[in-house]
Each structure stands twice: as structure tokens, then as C-alpha cells.
Amino acid sequence: MSIDIILETPDFVAVNKPSGLLSIPDRMGVEISLKDVLKQKYGQIYTVHRLDKDTSGIILFAKNEISHKALSALFESREMEKFYVGLVQGQMMNPGGSIDAPIMEHPGKTTKMMTHVKGKPSLTDYEVQEQFRLYSWVRFQIHTGRTHQIRVHMQHIGHSIVCDEIYGDPKPVLLSSIKKNFKLAKVAEEEKPILSRLALHSSQLNFSYEGIAYSLEAPLPKDLRAVLQQLKKWKG
């Protein structure tokens, strides 16, 4: 498996993770993870943070125990600026805002989170980049690092992430829902989705490490670029 490395230093490596790949091994240990792949390349590697399996984008791994401790501390002290972009359901009323809603584990479902007054403090800022008929393209900054934070918060305000099978509508994006007078090609039996994975991408990390300021960016993957292109094309 080829790894898209954004930046590598003696202390850490920043990777542009593809959607559909686990960040770290799960409990079952059956599926290969990005950490497994990096271990083969570097030997020892340390988890600093993680992304959901279906979220693409920038993720950091430390190469030694000292950098692991230092980078983990940046995340815990909120000195690591974390930005995401994503496609959400519907047109948003406000061009931007903050969602300050505590998050906790769902009592009945082990892999699900929920907003609840007894949860841990969770803060997400959002800014609408572009509105479409059915969707909005949004930039997020998360100030806390709760599991599924953006997904839970967007469900909380009624604009779940597109193709989110846990917190929203898992249905894929079809060109027929975007393009007026869409006609299926005669040779095709059914329409192929233009997006069928979680429409969320970890786009940028800003931090200072050993006196150096880093601003690392992960370019949008081809599938999200293609969806945006079609949405812009048939916007009118």
C-alpha cells in the first residue's frame, strides 16, 4: 500500500489517510490499519490521535516516545489547531457559528456517541464555504477531540454529514439528484453513486513543535473534488 506522506521529520510523520482505512488496529485486529502500514516502514510508531475509518485527511504519528509525549500534550492542551471540511445535508441558516454541546457515549450502542448534559465539554466552530440546493460545503474547527465530534454536533443541529450511516442518512450522492433532466445511459442498469462514503476530510493542522511553526494541509481526495465539481456545475 502506498502512503501519501505530507511531511516527515526525525520526530513525526504526517500522512494523508484515505477514506476506508482504519487509523489504528481495531479490537478484532482483522483489518489492516494505517499504523500497521507505517510500522512496516518505520518499525516503531506511536499513535498521537486518530481519524474515523471513513474520514480522509491529515493524521500525525510520532516516531519516538519523546515526540509522542510532546505531540499528545499539544492535542490535550488544545494547542493543536484542527480544521476539517465536509459536505452536510441541507442549506444552513447561519453562515457560521459555534456548537457547544457536551458529548458522551451512547448508553445502548458501543460505537455511537450522543450529545448530553452529562457528557464531556465539546466545542466545534463552523463556517459555510458554499451553499447548494440540497447540501452545504462547510469548514470546521474542533477545539476538543471527542470521538465522532463533528458528526455528532452536525446531527445535533440538524445538518448531518452526507453519507453518515451512524448519525445521518447513509444514502449515497447521485448525479440524478443534482443534475436537472438527468438521463441514465442506455448501457447502464442502475446509476452509480458519485459519493458513497462519509463526506468528511481532515484538511489542516497548525502547531508549534520545538520552536518551529507548522501548518500542514491535506489536499482534497479525488472523490470529494468530483462531488464539489458536479455540485458547482449544476448549482443554477
Secondary structure, 3 states (H helix, E strand, C coil): CCCCEEEECCCEEEEEECCCCECCCCCCCCCCEHHHHHHHHHCCCEECCCCCCCCEEEEEEECCHHHHHHHHHHHHCCCCEEEEEEEEECCCCCCEEEEECCEEECCCCCCCEEECCCCECCEEEEEEEEECCCEEEEEEEECCCCCCHHHHHHHHCCCCECCCCCCCCCCCECHHHCCCCCCCCCCCCCCCCCECCCCEEEEEEEEEECCEEEEEECCCCHHHHHHHHHHHHCCC
